[in-house]
Amino acid sequence: MSEHIVSSYDNDLEDLRRSISEMGGVAEKMMTDASDALVRRDTVLAQNVIVADKRLDALQREIEERAVLLIARRQPLAIDLRETVSAIRVSGDLERIGDLAKNIAKRVVAISDQAQPQKIVLGVQHMSDLVQEQLKDVLDAYGAQDTVAAHDVWERDGAIDALYNSLFRELLTYMMEDPRNISFCTHLLFCAKNVERIGDHTTNIAETIHYLATGETLTAERPKNDASNYATISPQA
Amino acid sequence: MSEHIVSSYDNDLEDLRRSISEMGGVAEKMMTDASDALVRRDTVLAQNVIVADKRLDALQREIEERAVLLIARRQPLAIDLRETVSAIRVSGDLERIGDLAKNIAKRVVAISDQAQPQKIVLGVQHMSDLVQEQLKDVLDAYGAQDTVAAHDVWERDGAIDALYNSLFRELLTYMMEDPRNISFCTHLLFCAKNVERIGDHTTNIAETIHYLATGETLTAERPKNDASNYATISPQA
């Protein structure tokens, strides 16, 4: 293989890394903004999140196309092939994270005229803060191909699920206390669920980092805490 | 290119098609079973759905790996490259459909001891019937590379969204009527949302068929009816 081909191949990989990093930045900002918009009932910020999603979708299509061409033209092997496949996977997860942030933003617009005690939102905010940290850490780990940091993110997903479960129960309780809370709390339930799913996607990215570094699929069961994800509670409880 | 290479390449593509078809069959059955389990409160059937998801996950990993190797080894061009990329995309959507069906099944287990009027479940069942039809039609369209049928599925997603919106309002009303309905109806809301999202994945597959046949991305806006997806209603309404 000539020097020239090797070097333009490296450039292709470097371009992919840059695009993933850009996508990560957009997805992180969308998530932070969606969460801030929810806490502050800021519909302008929410609209920004909705608009930003188009950029993320375009980036994902671009990354997928370039990665496929790279595989077809350069026939990468071993670590290079894994890095290209990983770029496709991670861009898919980031695109989904953007969709979920956009969904939260749309709900902010829907509930903007509802005057509800702020404390109801605080639980979602706390959970969102944790997931934002997960997302930041996993993107750093991907950039650095740091499997230890990735495994740490992977382990922490159980805590997010546990938090979601207690939030789920709390929101049901507010709904039972006062039917005027039902509509608002239902949207918050979906927001919380979206945040939890963003957490799942950070876990996917952590698994991709493991695959990228080792060539193996992480087959251990995820540290799921989702038993009470499906809890029911009664008004008398 | 020798006769031998062409023919083993065709075999590879044929294998991919067969695996996608198998995945489609498993995903369809999971969705039908999850819906039946919900209507009949059949926890045994629900457990079957949960178990079947492992098979779907394994099939997806296998298809992705084989498709990537096929691209790297055979460097397919034009339609063949698109078919291989499409196999990766469709297997991703089918895997997500399986996850959503599994999520419904888990909720069936959670609410199995709740005695609620059956009429509350009927709206979800009706919506699920429509989406099952969409899924069947889009899988047939993929097998036949039938863009007209795919476009028909794509158009019909708007009706599913509209149905979800009216169901959302209906379930909120039941919750406001009687706080004892809240826990049950919350799980049904998530089931309905999952069915709607399965509908979104059938739309994704329809778009992949368009890309496969034409090489172009369907850029028209989806016929979304999601304005009232984010509706709120008040107890006095």
Interface residues (C-beta under 8 A of the other chain):
Chain A: R61 E64 V68 I71 A72 R73 Q75 P76 L77 L81 V85 I88 G92 K106 R107 V109 A110 I111 Q114 L172 M175 M176 P179 R180 I182 S183 F184 T186 H187 L189 F190 K193 T217 D226 N229 Y230 A231 T232 I233 S234 P235
Chain B: R61 E64 V68 I71 A72 R73 Q75 P76 L77 L81 V85 I88 G92 K106 R107 V109 A110 I111 Q114 L172 M175 M176 P179 R180 I182 S183 F184 T186 H187 L189 F190 K193 T217 D226 N229 Y230 A231 T232 I233 S234 P235
